[in-house]
Amino acid sequence: MTDKYTMTDVAMPQLAESLVSATIAKWLKKPGDPIEQYEPICEVITDKVNAEIPSTLDGVMGDILAEEGQVVSVGEVICRIQTAGASDGTVASAGGASEPAHSPGAAISGDTSMRSRYSPAVQTLAAQHGIDLNRVQGTGLGGRITRKDVLKYIEQGGSQGAAAQPAVTEPARAERREQSGSAASPFSGLKQQPATPLSKEDLLTPIPDVRHSGLHLTETPKIPTIEVEGGGRSDYFIDVTPIRNTIARNMRQSVTEIPHAWTMIEVDVTNLVLLRNKLKDEFKRNEGVNLTYLAFLLKAVVNAIKDYPIMNSFWAVDKIVVKRDINLSLAVGTEDSVMTPVIHRADQKNIAGLAREIDELARKTREGKLTLDDMQGGTFTVNNTGSFGSILSYPIINYPQAAILTFESIVKKPVVINDMIAVRSMANLCLSLDHRILDGVICGRFLQRVKDNLEGYTLDTKLY
């Protein structure tokens, strides 16, 4: 029988440089199931994100050596895959009988629990060919769609099956995406004249919809599921998940090692509110994503960091490391954790590009589809606490970064301008800083620059 098939060990891969172990969350294949190369075989939980372990070869699932819930070290064998020998094109099942190495219909059953779970390889292939995965027949475990299913669908002429998006053509979208990589400043050509007197008409201009400031108010907040495991009449236990444990460790490390200081500045965002209200509907039609205030804030922050690069640094015992790339971490809350996915090279994107990145990362965070690459490399963190209605907060620095900025809720307030009382849209910017690296003077100037950038938006500001 050994000349008919071989058993190949599958070890826990090192998904990130700092990763030393992971927890087996769920096996997606059981012994005897056919497996294709790149098809996920199990889900794992790491310190940063949940991930899928793909198969590196075609074959049949053999022995499973790690149980669900077990912590496995990097390099430790988690299962064995049975592969075909050189003498023929068959592989042996767990019971010793032979079956074709590729059996498309072998996993088809009434179970469709995995129908909507797509591997990265399937998603990439579908995106490349414009395929609506809802129209593809899944032959994997629980009705899951495999790469072979997508390829078969393409061969049958189904590459045009994706839902049309008449609002914008692909060439136009590609052109916008190409333009979104531009590092041109949205403030170029604008004359900064903060001391110019405002007319009575300007002061009395109504500002609608000023309370919505970001990611979370477009959907009903989810309520966390709590499983009661014991305790008294009014007590219950909640297991600490690996992600929750990582948050606890990182927060403790931050407040223990970093001497925090805090400062705040108030910003008049009336013109920004008018600008967003003018552009948001057309942007939604053209791009398919929401144009949030956060995109404008990120652009203002990036341009301020360019002027004060020491904000983009971290402490390294005997030196301060100033990072060349500006990679903005976004604090995105879910029902049971806070994740900080990263917009890499944010200084090379315009407002439209930042808006698309925000929408993509927020969606991936809530759907649990963040990759380790999405979580690594952040140099400065921005948190949109205003989306929860907060007007003042004291954020903890995202270790080992030097600072974190929160954008609070936009609120209409009476403001004195040139001895006149006007109703303006105001917001607070709160900055926590590492006092080993940063001092009040530099941070005050940085916040003032962010304020100037935000107040410098006009109705003529371009998104692209």
N, C-alpha and C positions, 0 to 999 in steps of 0.2 A: 504494500500500500504506500510505502514511503516514496516509490518512484512516481506515484500519481499526484501527490500533493505535498506541500511543506507548510509548517507552522511558523509564522513570523510574529515576533514579539512587538507590541506597541507600547512605547514608554511615554510617560508624561513629559510633554515638551516644555522648554523654557519659553513661555509666552512673552516674557519681558526680562530685561537685564537684571532687575532686582527681585524677580519672582523665584522663590525657593520651593513652594508647594502650592497645591490647589486642592479643592474639595470636589469630589465627584457628586454632582447634583442629580443627574438623571442619565440613564443609559438609553440611547435612541435606537440601539440595535440589541437583539438578543441572540443567543447561540443558534446557528443555523440560518440566520438571515443573510441574504446576498448583500454585498457591499461594493460600491463603486469608488474609484479613486476620487478624492476630494469630498466625498459625502460625509457629513458629520456622524460620528459614532456615539458621542456622549457630550453632555453639557457639564462644564466645570465652573466653580465659583472661585475667583481669585480675590486678592486684597483690593483690587481696583474695579474690576467689572466681571460680569458673567461672560463666558466664552464657550465656543464649541470646538471640540477636537476633531479634525477631519481625518479620514483614512488616507494613507499615502499610497495605497494600492488597491487593486480589484481583488475580490475574494469572497469568503464566507466567514461570518463571525464564529470564532471558536470559543475558547474559555474566557470568561470574564473574571479577572483576578482582583478587582477592586470594587467594593460594594458602594452603593449610593450612600452619601454622607461621610464616606471615608476620606481622610486627609492623606494625600499622596505627594511624596517628594518628587521634585523634578528628576527625571531619569529612571524612576521606578516603573516597572512593567505593570500596565493596567489591564491588558487583555492580549489575546492572540488571534491573529487572522489567518485563516486557512487559504492558501493560494494554490493555483494549478501548477502541476509539474510540467517539465519540458516535453514529456512524451505525448501528451494530448491536451485538449482544450477544456478539461473538466476539473472541477474541484470537488473535494469530498465534503459532505455535510457533517454535522456533529455526530450523527449516528453511524458514519462510515460509508453510507451510500453515496454514489456519485450523481452530480447534476450539472447542467451547463453552467459555465462560469458566469454568464450573463443571462439572467432570467428576468426579463422586464416585468412579467406579471406575477412573479413569485410572491411579492409582498402585498398584492392587491387584496383587500378584505373590506368588510363593512366598517372597520374602524377608520374614522377621519379626524381623529384628535390632533394629528400633526399636519393637517392639510394646509394651514396658514403659516407654518414655520418654514422659512426659506434660509438656506445656507448662503454665505457670502458669494460662493461660486455661482449658485443659481441666480441670485440677484444681479450679479455682474453680467452674466450671459443674457438675462432677460432685458436688462437695460441697453445692452449693446444692440440688440435686435428689435427693440421696441415691442416687447411681448407683454401682454396682460396675463399674469400668472394665474388669474382666476379661471382662465380658459384652458389651462394645461392639465391633462390627466396625470395624477400622481401615482407612482407605483411603489413608493418607499413605505417604510413603517408608518402606520397610521395615516396613509394617504399622502405622505410627504412627497414633494416634487424633487426629483433628482436631476442632475445635469443631463443624464441620458433622456429623461422625459422632455426636457427643454429642447435638446438637439433633435429628438424625434419630431417634436412639434414644428421646429423650423424646417425640417426635411419635407414635412407635409404641407408646407406653404403657409404656415401660421404666423410668420414674422410680422404680418401687418395686423395682427389681432389686437394690438393694444388700443385702448380707448383714445380717440382723437382728442386733441387739445386745440380747438380752433382759435383760442384767444391769442396764441402767438405761435409762429412757425418755428421749426427747429433752427433754421439759419439765423433767424432773428434772436432766438434765445442764445445760440452759440456766440453771436456777436456781442450780446450783452455780457455773457460770462467772460469773454475775452477782455471786454472793457473793464469788467469788475476787478481785474488784476492790476489796473492802473493805480499808481501811487500818487496821482495828482491830488492836491489838497482841495477840499470843497470850499476853502476859504480864500482861494486865490482870486484876486480881482475885486474882493469885497473891501470897501472902505470902512475901517473901524472908527466910528465916531460916537463913543458912548456918551459924550457930554452934549450931544445935539438935543435941543429942547423938543419934547413931544407935543403934538397938537392935541386939542381936546378930543378930536375925532379918534386919534390913535389911542388915547387913554380909555375911551369908552367902547372900543371895539369888542363885541362879545366873543368869547372864546369857548366854543362847545367842546364837549368830550375831553376834559382835561384830567380826568381822574385815572384814565387807563394808561398805564405807563410801561407795559411790557408783556411778558410771555404768558402769564398764568390766568388772566381774567377772561380768556376766550373759551374756557371750559370749566365745568363744575369740578371742584377739588375732590379727589378720591379720598375715601375713608379707609384707613389701614385695617387690614383683617387681623384680628387678635384671636389666637387659639388659647383657650383656658386649659392649663395642664394640671392645676392643683392649687393648693393654698386654702385660706379660710373662706368664709362666706363672701367677703368683699375683696378678696385678693386673687390675683392671677399671675401666672408666670409668662414671660415672653422670651423666647430663645434669642440670644444675641447672634445675629448673622455675621458672617465674615466681613461684609461691607460695613455694618454698624460698628464692629470691633475695630476696623481700620480707621473709621472716622474718629472714634474715641482715642485711639493711639495718636493719630496725627494732631488732633486738637490739644491733647495733653502735652505733646512735644512742642507745639507752637507756643502755648502760654507759659510753659516751663522754661524754654530756651530763649524765646524772643521777648525783650522788654518792649511791651506795647505802649504806644502813645496814640492819641486820637485828636483829630481836628475836623472842623466842619465849615462849609461855606454855603451861602444861599444864592441861588441862581434864578434869574428871570428868564423863563423859557416860553414867554408869550409868542414870540415870533416862530419858535420851533413848533409849537402847537398848531399855529396857522399853516406852516409849511407842510407838516405831516397831513393835516386834514385836506390840504389841496392835492396831495400826491397819492394818498394811500389807496384810494379806489382804483385808480388807473394802474398803480403798481401791482395790486392784487390780481387784476385782470391779465396783465402782461406776464407776470412772473409766477403767479400761483402761490405766493407766500405773503404773509402780513408784513407791512412796513411798520415796525415798532419804534418807539422812542429810543430803545436801547441801541439800535443801529447808529443813530446820530450821536449818541453818547460815546460809543466805542470809537467812532471817528475822531471825536473831540479829544478823547483820552490818548489815542495813538499819536495825534499831532502834538499833544502836550508832552508825551514821553520823548518824542524826537527832540524837543527843546530841553528837556531835563532827563537825560538818559540814565542818571543815577537811580531813578525810580525803577528801572528795569534791571534789578541786580539782586544778589543774595550774599549772605555772610559765609565766608569760608575760613574761619578761625584766624588765620594770619593775613588774610587779604579779602578784598571785596571784589566779587566777580560781576562785571557789568556785561549783560548779554547783548549780543549784536542784533539778533532777531527779536521782534516784539510779538510774542505769542500770548494772546489774551485768554486767560481761563475764565469761563462763565460759570457762576454758581447756579445750578439748576436743581430745583427741589422736586422730589417725587414723594409718594405717600409714606415712604419709610426711610429715606436717606436724602443726602444732598451730594450731587456729583459735580465735578468741575471739568467738563470737557473743554478742549482747547481749540481756539482759532489760530492756526499756525500762520506766521508771517502776516499778521493783521495789518501791518504798515503798508503792505502791497495791495490792499483791497480798497475799493471805494465804498460808498454807503450802500449801494445796491448789493455788492458782493458780501458785505458784512451782514446785511439783512437775510440773505440766503443761508449763510453759515449759521446764524442764530437759529433760524427755523429748522435747519437740518439737525443741528446738535440737540436742540430741545426735543425734537421728535424722537431721535434715536435714544435719548436719555429715558424718556417716558416709556418707550417700547422695549427697553432693556437690550438695545442693539449696539451700544457703544463698544468700540474696540479698544485695545490697549493703546494703540496709536492715537486715538481720540483723547486719551487722558494724560498723555505725557508731553513734557516740554514747556509747560506754562511758565511765564515770566512775570506776569502781573494779573491780578484777579479783579473782575468787576462783578458786583452782585446787584441785581435789580430788585431790591427789597420793596420798592414802591409798588410793585405789582401785587403785593399783599395788603396795600393800604398803609404801610409803615411810613412815618414821617421823620423818624430819627432812629439810628441803630449804631451799635458799637461792634463791628465785625472782627472776628478772629482771623489773623493773617494765615493765608494758605502756605504752610511751611514748604520749602525754605525761602519763599519769596520775601520781598522787602516791604510790600504794601498791598492793601486791598481797598477798593473804593466801592461804596454803595450808592446807588441812585434811588432816592426816596420818592414818595408819591408826589405827583404834580397836583397842587392845590391852589384854587383861586383865593387870593388874599388882598386886602387893602394895602396899598403901598404908596408912600409919599414920594412923588417925583416932581421936582421943581416947585415945591410948596403946594402941590396939588395931590389930592387923594385919588388914586386910580385902582381899579380891580385888575390885578395881573396874575398870570399863571406862574407860580413859584415852586421851586423844588430845592431840597437840601442834598448836598453831596457830602458824605461822611468818609473820612480816610483814616484807617488804622495803619501805623507805620512802625517799622523796626528801628528803635531809637539807637541801635548800634551803628546803623548805616545812615539814617536820615534824621534831620533836625527840623525844627519848626520853620526856619527861614525857607529852606528849599521846598518843603512840603506846602507852605503857604503860597509860594510862587507857583508851584505846580498846580494847585487847586485854582489859583487865580487865572492861570492860562486855560485850564479846562473850562472855567466859567466864561472867559472871553470867547473861547471857541463856540460854546453853546449859544451864547447871546449874539454871536456873529452870524448865525444862520438867518437868511432872508428868504423871501418868496422866490428869489431868483437862483437859489442854491440848487445845483445839479446833483442827481443821484449817481450818474455814471461818469 
